[in-house]
C-alpha cells in the first residue's frame, strides 16, 4: 500500500488520549487495533473483547466518524 491508500483505509481515533497509545480502525473490516509507541520502538495488536474476539466497529459507526 502507498501512504495515501493506508491513510484512507485506517483511521486513528484516539490520538493523544494516552501518551504513546492509539486506537486504529481498519475501515474495510472494522477491526480495532491498539498501537503503542515509545521512542524508536512500537507494537500493534488486535483489541479483544471480554470473550477474546476482535473488537469490530460497525460500518454505520465508521461512516459517522468522517
Predicted model as a PDB file, atoms N, CA, C, CB and O in Angstrom, pLDDT in the B-factor column:
MODEL        1                                                                  
ATOM      1  N   UNK A   1       0.827  -1.197   0.000  1.00 60.00           N  
ATOM      2  CA  UNK A   1       0.000   0.000   0.000  1.00 60.00           C  
ATOM      3  C   UNK A   1       0.870   1.258   0.000  1.00 60.00           C  
ATOM      4  CB  UNK A   1      -0.940  -0.001   1.213  1.00 60.00           C  
ATOM      5  O   UNK A   1       1.944   1.300   0.600  1.00 60.00           O  
ATOM      6  N   UNK A   2       0.374   2.264  -0.683  1.00 85.00           N  
ATOM      7  CA  UNK A   2       1.023   3.567  -0.622  1.00 85.00           C  
ATOM      8  C   UNK A   2       0.436   4.344   0.549  1.00 85.00           C  
ATOM      9  CB  UNK A   2       0.848   4.351  -1.960  1.00 85.00           C  
ATOM     10  O   UNK A   2      -0.622   3.996   1.074  1.00 85.00           O  
ATOM     11  N   UNK A   3       1.126   5.385   0.944  1.00 84.00           N  
ATOM     12  CA  UNK A   3       0.710   6.166   2.115  1.00 84.00           C  
ATOM     13  C   UNK A   3      -0.731   6.660   2.013  1.00 84.00           C  
ATOM     14  CB  UNK A   3       1.637   7.350   2.299  1.00 84.00           C  
ATOM     15  O   UNK A   3      -1.489   6.556   2.977  1.00 84.00           O  
ATOM     16  N   UNK A   4      -1.115   7.196   0.855  1.00 83.00           N  
ATOM     17  CA  UNK A   4      -2.482   7.713   0.701  1.00 83.00           C  
ATOM     18  C   UNK A   4      -3.515   6.607   0.861  1.00 83.00           C  
ATOM     19  CB  UNK A   4      -2.649   8.384  -0.665  1.00 83.00           C  
ATOM     20  O   UNK A   4      -4.571   6.823   1.456  1.00 83.00           O  
ATOM     21  N   UNK A   5      -3.217   5.421   0.330  1.00 85.00           N  
ATOM     22  CA  UNK A   5      -4.141   4.297   0.462  1.00 85.00           C  
ATOM     23  C   UNK A   5      -4.243   3.863   1.921  1.00 85.00           C  
ATOM     24  CB  UNK A   5      -3.688   3.115  -0.419  1.00 85.00           C  
ATOM     25  O   UNK A   5      -5.329   3.532   2.397  1.00 85.00           O  
ATOM     26  N   UNK A   6      -3.122   3.864   2.626  1.00 82.00           N  
ATOM     27  CA  UNK A   6      -3.115   3.487   4.043  1.00 82.00           C  
ATOM     28  C   UNK A   6      -3.921   4.485   4.871  1.00 82.00           C  
ATOM     29  CB  UNK A   6      -1.669   3.401   4.575  1.00 82.00           C  
ATOM     30  O   UNK A   6      -4.697   4.093   5.742  1.00 82.00           O  
ATOM     31  N   UNK A   7      -3.734   5.779   4.595  1.00 82.00           N  
ATOM     32  CA  UNK A   7      -4.452   6.801   5.351  1.00 82.00           C  
ATOM     33  C   UNK A   7      -5.954   6.728   5.092  1.00 82.00           C  
ATOM     34  CB  UNK A   7      -3.925   8.191   4.997  1.00 82.00           C  
ATOM     35  O   UNK A   7      -6.751   7.074   5.964  1.00 82.00           O  
ATOM     36  N   UNK A   8      -6.343   6.282   3.902  1.00 85.00           N  
ATOM     37  CA  UNK A   8      -7.761   6.138   3.589  1.00 85.00           C  
ATOM     38  C   UNK A   8      -8.341   4.892   4.270  1.00 85.00           C  
ATOM     39  CB  UNK A   8      -7.968   6.062   2.062  1.00 85.00           C  
ATOM     40  O   UNK A   8      -9.482   4.915   4.733  1.00 85.00           O  
ATOM     41  N   UNK A   9      -7.568   3.817   4.332  1.00 89.00           N  
ATOM     42  CA  UNK A   9      -8.070   2.561   4.888  1.00 89.00           C  
ATOM     43  C   UNK A   9      -8.106   2.568   6.409  1.00 89.00           C  
ATOM     44  CB  UNK A   9      -7.219   1.410   4.410  1.00 89.00           C  
ATOM     45  O   UNK A   9      -9.023   1.994   6.996  1.00 89.00           O  
ATOM     46  N   UNK A  10      -7.136   3.201   7.068  1.00 91.00           N  
ATOM     47  CA  UNK A  10      -7.030   3.156   8.523  1.00 91.00           C  
ATOM     48  C   UNK A  10      -7.331   4.516   9.134  1.00 91.00           C  
ATOM     49  CB  UNK A  10      -5.637   2.688   8.943  1.00 91.00           C  
ATOM     50  O   UNK A  10      -6.864   5.546   8.649  1.00 91.00           O  
ATOM     51  N   UNK A  11      -8.128   4.505  10.218  1.00 90.00           N  
ATOM     52  CA  UNK A  11      -8.452   5.745  10.943  1.00 90.00           C  
ATOM     53  C   UNK A  11      -7.877   5.652  12.345  1.00 90.00           C  
ATOM     54  CB  UNK A  11      -9.999   5.992  10.995  1.00 90.00           C  
ATOM     55  O   UNK A  11      -8.040   4.646  13.036  1.00 90.00           O  
ATOM     56  N   UNK A  12      -7.207   6.712  12.750  1.00 88.00           N  
ATOM     57  CA  UNK A  12      -6.705   6.815  14.122  1.00 88.00           C  
ATOM     58  C   UNK A  12      -7.768   7.561  14.904  1.00 88.00           C  
ATOM     59  CB  UNK A  12      -5.295   7.548  14.197  1.00 88.00           C  
ATOM     60  O   UNK A  12      -8.077   8.713  14.598  1.00 88.00           O  
ATOM     61  N   UNK A  13      -8.334   6.901  15.923  1.00 84.00           N  
ATOM     62  CA  UNK A  13      -9.477   7.514  16.605  1.00 84.00           C  
ATOM     63  C   UNK A  13      -9.185   8.009  18.017  1.00 84.00           C  
ATOM     64  CB  UNK A  13     -10.593   6.537  16.664  1.00 84.00           C  
ATOM     65  O   UNK A  13     -10.023   8.695  18.602  1.00 84.00           O  
ATOM     66  N   UNK A  14      -8.036   7.688  18.577  1.00 73.00           N  
ATOM     67  CA  UNK A  14      -7.796   8.104  19.963  1.00 73.00           C  
ATOM     68  C   UNK A  14      -6.466   8.813  20.134  1.00 73.00           C  
ATOM     69  CB  UNK A  14      -7.846   6.906  20.879  1.00 73.00           C  
ATOM     70  O   UNK A  14      -5.855   8.743  21.200  1.00 73.00           O  
ATOM     71  N   UNK A  15      -6.022   9.482  19.113  1.00 60.00           N  
ATOM     72  CA  UNK A  15      -4.730  10.157  19.168  1.00 60.00           C  
ATOM     73  C   UNK A  15      -4.685  11.134  20.338  1.00 60.00           C  
ATOM     74  CB  UNK A  15      -4.450  10.891  17.850  1.00 60.00           C  
ATOM     75  O   UNK A  15      -5.537  12.014  20.460  1.00 60.00           O  
ATOM     76  N   UNK A  16      -3.689  10.968  21.187  1.00 61.00           N  
ATOM     77  CA  UNK A  16      -3.486  11.895  22.287  1.00 61.00           C  
ATOM     78  C   UNK A  16      -4.206  11.533  23.574  1.00 61.00           C  
ATOM     79  CB  UNK A  16      -3.909  13.231  21.869  1.00 61.00           C  
ATOM     80  O   UNK A  16      -3.982  12.177  24.599  1.00 61.00           O  
ATOM     81  N   UNK A  17      -5.074  10.511  23.549  1.00 61.00           N  
ATOM     82  CA  UNK A  17      -5.807  10.146  24.771  1.00 61.00           C  
ATOM     83  C   UNK A  17      -4.831   9.712  25.864  1.00 61.00           C  
ATOM     84  CB  UNK A  17      -6.829   9.011  24.481  1.00 61.00           C  
ATOM     85  O   UNK A  17      -4.881  10.220  26.984  1.00 61.00           O  
ATOM     86  N   UNK A  18      -3.959   8.787  25.540  1.00 68.00           N  
ATOM     87  CA  UNK A  18      -2.890   8.348  26.434  1.00 68.00           C  
ATOM     88  C   UNK A  18      -1.590   8.464  25.662  1.00 68.00           C  
ATOM     89  CB  UNK A  18      -3.124   6.879  26.956  1.00 68.00           C  
ATOM     90  O   UNK A  18      -1.503   8.012  24.520  1.00 68.00           O  
ATOM     91  N   UNK A  19      -0.611   9.046  26.256  1.00 76.00           N  
ATOM     92  CA  UNK A  19       0.656   9.250  25.571  1.00 76.00           C  
ATOM     93  C   UNK A  19       1.244   7.929  25.090  1.00 76.00           C  
ATOM     94  CB  UNK A  19       1.642   9.960  26.487  1.00 76.00           C  
ATOM     95  O   UNK A  19       1.461   7.012  25.883  1.00 76.00           O  
ATOM     96  N   UNK A  20       1.501   7.837  23.792  1.00 80.00           N  
ATOM     97  CA  UNK A  20       2.117   6.653  23.214  1.00 80.00           C  
ATOM     98  C   UNK A  20       1.148   5.560  22.813  1.00 80.00           C  
ATOM     99  CB  UNK A  20       3.082   6.100  24.164  1.00 80.00           C  
ATOM    100  O   UNK A  20       1.574   4.530  22.292  1.00 80.00           O  
ATOM    101  N   UNK A  21      -0.171   5.756  23.044  1.00 87.00           N  
ATOM    102  CA  UNK A  21      -1.169   4.744  22.690  1.00 87.00           C  
ATOM    103  C   UNK A  21      -2.202   5.337  21.739  1.00 87.00           C  
ATOM    104  CB  UNK A  21      -1.859   4.189  23.957  1.00 87.00           C  
ATOM    105  O   UNK A  21      -2.684   6.451  21.943  1.00 87.00           O  
ATOM    106  N   UNK A  22      -2.534   4.582  20.704  1.00 90.00           N  
ATOM    107  CA  UNK A  22      -3.568   4.996  19.752  1.00 90.00           C  
ATOM    108  C   UNK A  22      -4.443   3.796  19.422  1.00 90.00           C  
ATOM    109  CB  UNK A  22      -2.938   5.592  18.455  1.00 90.00           C  
ATOM    110  O   UNK A  22      -3.967   2.661  19.395  1.00 90.00           O  
ATOM    111  N   UNK A  23      -5.725   4.048  19.171  1.00 91.00           N  
ATOM    112  CA  UNK A  23      -6.606   3.020  18.638  1.00 91.00           C  
ATOM    113  C   UNK A  23      -6.764   3.321  17.157  1.00 91.00           C  
ATOM    114  CB  UNK A  23      -8.002   2.985  19.386  1.00 91.00           C  
ATOM    115  O   UNK A  23      -7.069   4.447  16.766  1.00 91.00           O  
ATOM    116  N   UNK A  24      -6.553   2.298  16.341  1.00 93.00           N  
ATOM    117  CA  UNK A  24      -6.620   2.431  14.894  1.00 93.00           C  
ATOM    118  C   UNK A  24      -7.671   1.454  14.382  1.00 93.00           C  
ATOM    119  CB  UNK A  24      -5.226   2.167  14.230  1.00 93.00           C  
ATOM    120  O   UNK A  24      -7.705   0.295  14.796  1.00 93.00           O  
ATOM    121  N   UNK A  25      -8.532   1.929  13.474  1.00 94.00           N  
ATOM    122  CA  UNK A  25      -9.583   1.084  12.911  1.00 94.00           C  
ATOM    123  C   UNK A  25      -9.320   0.862  11.434  1.00 94.00           C  
ATOM    124  CB  UNK A  25     -10.975   1.714  13.125  1.00 94.00           C  
ATOM    125  O   UNK A  25      -9.049   1.805  10.690  1.00 94.00           O  
ATOM    126  N   UNK A  26      -9.402  -0.392  11.017  1.00 94.00           N  
ATOM    127  CA  UNK A  26      -9.348  -0.757   9.606  1.00 94.00           C  
ATOM    128  C   UNK A  26     -10.748  -0.509   9.049  1.00 94.00           C  
ATOM    129  CB  UNK A  26      -8.883  -2.267   9.397  1.00 94.00           C  
ATOM    130  O   UNK A  26     -11.688  -1.208   9.427  1.00 94.00           O  
ATOM    131  N   UNK A  27     -10.904   0.468   8.161  1.00 93.00           N  
ATOM    132  CA  UNK A  27     -12.230   0.848   7.672  1.00 93.00           C  
ATOM    133  C   UNK A  27     -12.842  -0.195   6.744  1.00 93.00           C  
ATOM    134  CB  UNK A  27     -12.148   2.170   6.954  1.00 93.00           C  
ATOM    135  O   UNK A  27     -14.047  -0.154   6.492  1.00 93.00           O  
ATOM    136  N   UNK A  28     -12.045  -1.128   6.231  1.00 92.00           N  
ATOM    137  CA  UNK A  28     -12.595  -2.180   5.373  1.00 92.00           C  
ATOM    138  C   UNK A  28     -13.184  -3.323   6.191  1.00 92.00           C  
ATOM    139  CB  UNK A  28     -11.517  -2.716   4.438  1.00 92.00           C  
ATOM    140  O   UNK A  28     -14.184  -3.918   5.790  1.00 92.00           O  
ATOM    141  N   UNK A  29     -12.580  -3.634   7.327  1.00 94.00           N  
ATOM    142  CA  UNK A  29     -13.032  -4.763   8.147  1.00 94.00           C  
ATOM    143  C   UNK A  29     -13.705  -4.328   9.439  1.00 94.00           C  
ATOM    144  CB  UNK A  29     -11.866  -5.657   8.471  1.00 94.00           C  
ATOM    145  O   UNK A  29     -14.460  -5.102  10.026  1.00 94.00           O  
ATOM    146  N   UNK A  30     -13.449  -3.107   9.895  1.00 95.00           N  
ATOM    147  CA  UNK A  30     -13.971  -2.618  11.168  1.00 95.00           C  
ATOM    148  C   UNK A  30     -13.155  -3.071  12.364  1.00 95.00           C  
ATOM    149  CB  UNK A  30     -15.386  -3.065  11.339  1.00 95.00           C  
ATOM    150  O   UNK A  30     -13.469  -2.696  13.494  1.00 95.00           O  
ATOM    151  N   UNK A  31     -12.110  -3.871  12.148  1.00 97.00           N  
ATOM    152  CA  UNK A  31     -11.292  -4.392  13.244  1.00 97.00           C  
ATOM    153  C   UNK A  31     -10.512  -3.249  13.904  1.00 97.00           C  
ATOM    154  CB  UNK A  31     -10.320  -5.489  12.728  1.00 97.00           C  
ATOM    155  O   UNK A  31      -9.945  -2.394  13.224  1.00 97.00           O  
ATOM    156  N   UNK A  32     -10.497  -3.253  15.246  1.00 96.00           N  
ATOM    157  CA  UNK A  32      -9.792  -2.237  16.044  1.00 96.00           C  
ATOM    158  C   UNK A  32      -8.442  -2.778  16.494  1.00 96.00           C  
ATOM    159  CB  UNK A  32     -10.640  -1.811  17.276  1.00 96.00           C  
ATOM    160  O   UNK A  32      -8.325  -3.940  16.883  1.00 96.00           O  
ATOM    161  N   UNK A  33      -7.431  -1.929  16.437  1.00 96.00           N  
ATOM    162  CA  UNK A  33      -6.080  -2.281  16.850  1.00 96.00           C  
ATOM    163  C   UNK A  33      -5.580  -1.282  17.877  1.00 96.00           C  
ATOM    164  CB  UNK A  33      -5.131  -2.334  15.641  1.00 96.00           C  
ATOM    165  O   UNK A  33      -5.971  -0.115  17.863  1.00 96.00           O  
ATOM    166  N   UNK A  34      -4.722  -1.740  18.757  1.00 93.00           N  
ATOM    167  CA  UNK A  34      -4.038  -0.861  19.704  1.00 93.00           C  
ATOM    168  C   UNK A  34      -2.604  -0.718  19.238  1.00 93.00           C  
ATOM    169  CB  UNK A  34      -4.108  -1.417  21.172  1.00 93.00           C  
ATOM    170  O   UNK A  34      -1.898  -1.710  19.054  1.00 93.00           O  
ATOM    171  N   UNK A  35      -2.176   0.524  19.048  1.00 91.00           N  
ATOM    172  CA  UNK A  35      -0.801   0.801  18.648  1.00 91.00           C  
ATOM    173  C   UNK A  35      -0.110   1.504  19.803  1.00 91.00           C  
ATOM    174  CB  UNK A  35      -0.744   1.664  17.344  1.00 91.00           C  
ATOM    175  O   UNK A  35      -0.630   2.480  20.343  1.00 91.00           O  
ATOM    176  N   UNK A  36       1.047   1.016  20.178  1.00 89.00           N  
ATOM    177  CA  UNK A  36       1.835   1.597  21.258  1.00 89.00           C  
ATOM    178  C   UNK A  36       3.196   1.975  20.699  1.00 89.00           C  
ATOM    179  CB  UNK A  36       1.975   0.609  22.460  1.00 89.00           C  
ATOM    180  O   UNK A  36       3.827   1.184  19.997  1.00 89.00           O  
ATOM    181  N   UNK A  37       3.646   3.174  21.007  1.00 86.00           N  
ATOM    182  CA  UNK A  37       4.975   3.588  20.554  1.00 86.00           C  
ATOM    183  C   UNK A  37       5.724   4.263  21.694  1.00 86.00           C  
ATOM    184  CB  UNK A  37       4.872   4.538  19.338  1.00 86.00           C  
ATOM    185  O   UNK A  37       5.146   4.943  22.541  1.00 86.00           O  
ATOM    186  N   UNK A  38       7.035   4.047  21.679  1.00 86.00           N  
ATOM    187  CA  UNK A  38       7.911   4.655  22.675  1.00 86.00           C  
ATOM    188  C   UNK A  38       9.287   4.818  22.032  1.00 86.00           C  
ATOM    189  CB  UNK A  38       7.986   3.787  23.993  1.00 86.00           C  
ATOM    190  O   UNK A  38       9.970   3.838  21.736  1.00 86.00           O  
ATOM    191  N   UNK A  39       9.670   6.048  21.829  1.00 87.00           N  
ATOM    192  CA  UNK A  39      10.956   6.298  21.174  1.00 87.00           C  
ATOM    193  C   UNK A  39      10.963   5.728  19.771  1.00 87.00           C  
ATOM    194  CB  UNK A  39      12.105   5.698  21.989  1.00 87.00           C  
ATOM    195  O   UNK A  39      10.115   6.076  18.948  1.00 87.00           O  
ATOM    196  N   UNK A  40      11.921   4.849  19.493  1.00 92.00           N  
ATOM    197  CA  UNK A  40      12.023   4.239  18.167  1.00 92.00           C  
ATOM    198  C   UNK A  40      11.348   2.866  18.100  1.00 92.00           C  
ATOM    199  CB  UNK A  40      13.484   4.108  17.772  1.00 92.00           C  
ATOM    200  O   UNK A  40      11.452   2.180  17.083  1.00 92.00           O  
ATOM    201  N   UNK A  41      10.670   2.464  19.152  1.00 92.00           N  
ATOM    202  CA  UNK A  41      10.020   1.152  19.196  1.00 92.00           C  
ATOM    203  C   UNK A  41       8.505   1.312  19.125  1.00 92.00           C  
ATOM    204  CB  UNK A  41      10.421   0.386  20.479  1.00 92.00           C  
ATOM    205  O   UNK A  41       7.970   2.372  19.449  1.00 92.00           O  
ATOM    206  N   UNK A  42       7.820   0.257  18.703  1.00 91.00           N  
ATOM    207  CA  UNK A  42       6.370   0.288  18.642  1.00 91.00           C  
ATOM    208  C   UNK A  42       5.807  -1.108  18.488  1.00 91.00           C  
ATOM    209  CB  UNK A  42       5.902   1.170  17.502  1.00 91.00           C  
ATOM    210  O   UNK A  42       6.523  -2.050  18.148  1.00 91.00           O  
ATOM    211  N   UNK A  43       4.518  -1.226  18.742  1.00 94.00           N  
ATOM    212  CA  UNK A  43       3.862  -2.510  18.600  1.00 94.00           C  
ATOM    213  C   UNK A  43       2.397  -2.320  18.258  1.00 94.00           C  
ATOM    214  CB  UNK A  43       4.010  -3.332  19.873  1.00 94.00           C  
ATOM    215  O   UNK A  43       1.795  -1.300  18.593  1.00 94.00           O  
ATOM    216  N   UNK A  44       1.832  -3.307  17.590  1.00 94.00           N  
ATOM    217  CA  UNK A  44       0.449  -3.264  17.155  1.00 94.00           C  
ATOM    218  C   UNK A  44      -0.207  -4.594  17.509  1.00 94.00           C  
ATOM    219  CB  UNK A  44       0.346  -2.973  15.630  1.00 94.00           C  
ATOM    220  O   UNK A  44       0.374  -5.654  17.276  1.00 94.00           O  
ATOM    221  N   UNK A  45      -1.412  -4.546  18.070  1.00 96.00           N  
ATOM    222  CA  UNK A  45      -2.134  -5.758  18.402  1.00 96.00           C  
ATOM    223  C   UNK A  45      -3.628  -5.538  18.209  1.00 96.00           C  
ATOM    224  CB  UNK A  45      -1.831  -6.194  19.841  1.00 96.00           C  
ATOM    225  O   UNK A  45      -4.117  -4.414  18.322  1.00 96.00           O  
ATOM    226  N   UNK A  46      -4.340  -6.599  17.921  1.00 97.00           N  
ATOM    227  CA  UNK A  46      -5.792  -6.540  17.785  1.00 97.00           C  
ATOM    228  C   UNK A  46      -6.400  -6.323  19.168  1.00 97.00           C  
ATOM    229  CB  UNK A  46      -6.354  -7.842  17.121  1.00 97.00           C  
ATOM    230  O   UNK A  46      -5.979  -6.960  20.134  1.00 97.00           O  
ATOM    231  N   UNK A  47      -7.386  -5.429  19.274  1.00 95.00           N  
ATOM    232  CA  UNK A  47      -8.125  -5.260  20.526  1.00 95.00           C  
ATOM    233  C   UNK A  47      -9.140  -6.393  20.642  1.00 95.00           C  
ATOM    234  CB  UNK A  47      -8.835  -3.860  20.586  1.00 95.00           C  
ATOM    235  O   UNK A  47      -9.831  -6.706  19.672  1.00 95.00           O  
ATOM    236  N   UNK A  48      -9.236  -7.001  21.804  1.00 97.00           N  
ATOM    237  CA  UNK A  48     -10.149  -8.113  22.026  1.00 97.00           C  
ATOM    238  C   UNK A  48     -11.224  -7.742  23.032  1.00 97.00           C  
ATOM    239  CB  UNK A  48      -9.386  -9.342  22.502  1.00 97.00           C  
ATOM    240  O   UNK A  48     -10.991  -6.958  23.952  1.00 97.00           O  
ATOM    241  N   UNK A  49     -12.413  -8.322  22.841  1.00 97.00           N  
ATOM    242  CA  UNK A  49     -13.488  -8.100  23.805  1.00 97.00           C  
ATOM    243  C   UNK A  49     -13.356  -9.099  24.961  1.00 97.00           C  
ATOM    244  CB  UNK A  49     -14.882  -8.231  23.119  1.00 97.00           C  
ATOM    245  O   UNK A  49     -12.386  -9.854  25.022  1.00 97.00           O  
ATOM    246  N   UNK A  50     -14.319  -9.101  25.862  1.00 97.00           N  
ATOM    247  CA  UNK A  50     -14.234  -9.958  27.047  1.00 97.00           C  
ATOM    248  C   UNK A  50     -14.299 -11.451  26.722  1.00 97.00           C  
ATOM    249  CB  UNK A  50     -15.344  -9.609  28.002  1.00 97.00           C  
ATOM    250  O   UNK A  50     -13.952 -12.283  27.560  1.00 97.00           O  
ATOM    251  N   UNK A  51     -14.740 -11.792  25.517  1.00 97.00           N  
ATOM    252  CA  UNK A  51     -14.800 -13.192  25.102  1.00 97.00           C  
ATOM    253  C   UNK A  51     -13.586 -13.596  24.261  1.00 97.00           C  
ATOM    254  CB  UNK A  51     -16.079 -13.446  24.315  1.00 97.00           C  
ATOM    255  O   UNK A  51     -13.510 -14.725  23.778  1.00 97.00           O  
ATOM    256  N   UNK A  52     -12.644 -12.674  24.089  1.00 97.00           N  
ATOM    257  CA  UNK A  52     -11.443 -12.961  23.315  1.00 97.00           C  
ATOM    258  C   UNK A  52     -11.617 -12.803  21.816  1.00 97.00           C  
ATOM    259  CB  UNK A  52     -10.988 -14.338  23.604  1.00 97.00           C  
ATOM    260  O   UNK A  52     -10.773 -13.254  21.042  1.00 97.00           O  
ATOM    261  N   UNK A  53     -12.714 -12.161  21.395  1.00 97.00           N  
ATOM    262  CA  UNK A  53     -12.961 -11.930  19.972  1.00 97.00           C  
ATOM    263  C   UNK A  53     -12.540 -10.512  19.610  1.00 97.00           C  
ATOM    264  CB  UNK A  53     -14.457 -12.165  19.622  1.00 97.00           C  
ATOM    265  O   UNK A  53     -12.586  -9.624  20.461  1.00 97.00           O  
ATOM    266  N   UNK A  54     -12.125 -10.277  18.350  1.00 97.00           N  
ATOM    267  CA  UNK A  54     -11.718  -8.928  17.942  1.00 97.00           C  
ATOM    268  C   UNK A  54     -12.852  -7.919  18.112  1.00 97.00           C  
ATOM    269  CB  UNK A  54     -11.247  -8.936  16.489  1.00 97.00           C  
ATOM    270  O   UNK A  54     -14.015  -8.221  17.846  1.00 97.00           O  
ATOM    271  N   UNK A  55     -12.492  -6.720  18.559  1.00 97.00           N  
ATOM    272  CA  UNK A  55     -13.449  -5.620  18.637  1.00 97.00           C  
ATOM    273  C   UNK A  55     -13.641  -5.101  17.214  1.00 97.00           C  
ATOM    274  CB  UNK A  55     -12.952  -4.474  19.617  1.00 97.00           C  
ATOM    275  O   UNK A  55     -12.676  -4.746  16.538  1.00 97.00           O  
ATOM    276  N   UNK A  56     -14.898  -5.063  16.769  1.00 96.00           N  
ATOM    277  CA  UNK A  56     -15.209  -4.624  15.411  1.00 96.00           C  
ATOM    278  C   UNK A  56     -16.190  -3.463  15.481  1.00 96.00           C  
ATOM    279  CB  UNK A  56     -15.791  -5.792  14.562  1.00 96.00           C  
ATOM    280  O   UNK A  56     -17.255  -3.577  16.087  1.00 96.00           O  
ATOM    281  N   UNK A  57     -15.828  -2.349  14.860  1.00 94.00           N  
ATOM    282  CA  UNK A  57     -16.699  -1.183  14.785  1.00 94.00           C  
ATOM    283  C   UNK A  57     -17.628  -1.367  13.593  1.00 94.00           C  
ATOM    284  CB  UNK A  57     -15.873   0.143  14.663  1.00 94.00           C  
ATOM    285  O   UNK A  57     -17.153  -1.568  12.475  1.00 94.00           O  
ATOM    286  N   UNK A  58     -18.949  -1.304  13.803  1.00 93.00           N  
ATOM    287  CA  UNK A  58     -19.903  -1.468  12.700  1.00 93.00           C  
ATOM    288  C   UNK A  58     -19.723  -0.383  11.636  1.00 93.00           C  
ATOM    289  CB  UNK A  58     -21.341  -1.440  13.235  1.00 93.00           C  
ATOM    290  O   UNK A  58     -19.320   0.740  11.939  1.00 93.00           O  
ATOM    291  N   UNK A  59     -20.028  -0.738  10.388  1.00 88.00           N  
ATOM    292  CA  UNK A  59     -19.870   0.176   9.247  1.00 88.00           C  
ATOM    293  C   UNK A  59     -20.616   1.490   9.458  1.00 88.00           C  
ATOM    294  CB  UNK A  59     -20.363  -0.492   7.965  1.00 88.00           C  
ATOM    295  O   UNK A  59     -20.094   2.552   9.116  1.00 88.00           O  
ATOM    296  N   UNK A  60     -21.832   1.441  10.018  1.00 86.00           N  
ATOM    297  CA  UNK A  60     -22.590   2.674  10.221  1.00 86.00           C  
ATOM    298  C   UNK A  60     -21.905   3.635  11.185  1.00 86.00           C  
ATOM    299  CB  UNK A  60     -23.969   2.349  10.731  1.00 86.00           C  
ATOM    300  O   UNK A  60     -22.042   4.850  11.039  1.00 86.00           O  
ATOM    301  N   UNK A  61     -21.174   3.118  12.164  1.00 87.00           N  
ATOM    302  CA  UNK A  61     -20.404   3.969  13.081  1.00 87.00           C  
ATOM    303  C   UNK A  61     -19.179   4.551  12.388  1.00 87.00           C  
ATOM    304  CB  UNK A  61     -19.975   3.172  14.324  1.00 87.00           C  
ATOM    305  O   UNK A  61     -18.814   5.701  12.636  1.00 87.00           O  
ATOM    306  N   UNK A  62     -18.544   3.772  11.527  1.00 81.00           N  
ATOM    307  CA  UNK A  62     -17.384   4.272  10.774  1.00 81.00           C  
ATOM    308  C   UNK A  62     -17.783   5.440   9.883  1.00 81.00           C  
ATOM    309  CB  UNK A  62     -16.762   3.147   9.922  1.00 81.00           C  
ATOM    310  O   UNK A  62     -17.037   6.410   9.752  1.00 81.00           O  
ATOM    311  N   UNK A  63     -18.956   5.347   9.272  1.00 80.00           N  
ATOM    312  CA  UNK A  63     -19.436   6.416   8.387  1.00 80.00           C  
ATOM    313  C   UNK A  63     -19.648   7.720   9.142  1.00 80.00           C  
ATOM    314  CB  UNK A  63     -20.738   5.998   7.709  1.00 80.00           C  
ATOM    315  O   UNK A  63     -19.456   8.799   8.582  1.00 80.00           O  
ATOM    316  N   UNK A  64     -20.048   7.629  10.430  1.00 81.00           N  
ATOM    317  CA  UNK A  64     -20.278   8.835  11.239  1.00 81.00           C  
ATOM    318  C   UNK A  64     -18.976   9.480  11.703  1.00 81.00           C  
ATOM    319  CB  UNK A  64     -21.135   8.496  12.449  1.00 81.00           C  
ATOM    320  O   UNK A  64     -18.984  10.629  12.144  1.00 81.00           O  
ATOM    321  N   UNK A  65     -17.853   8.757  11.610  1.00 76.00           N  
ATOM    322  CA  UNK A  65     -16.567   9.297  12.055  1.00 76.00           C  
ATOM    323  C   UNK A  65     -15.944  10.249  11.046  1.00 76.00           C  
ATOM    324  CB  UNK A  65     -15.609   8.173  12.336  1.00 76.00           C  
ATOM    325  O   UNK A  65     -14.979  10.940  11.373  1.00 76.00           O  
ATOM    326  N   UNK A  66     -16.471  10.303   9.829  1.00 67.00           N  
ATOM    327  CA  UNK A  66     -15.868  11.167   8.797  1.00 67.00           C  
ATOM    328  C   UNK A  66     -16.116  12.626   9.045  1.00 67.00           C  
ATOM    329  CB  UNK A  66     -16.394  10.807   7.440  1.00 67.00           C  
ATOM    330  O   UNK A  66     -15.672  13.468   8.265  1.00 67.00           O  
TER     331      UNK A  66                                                      
ENDMDL                                                                          
END                                                                             
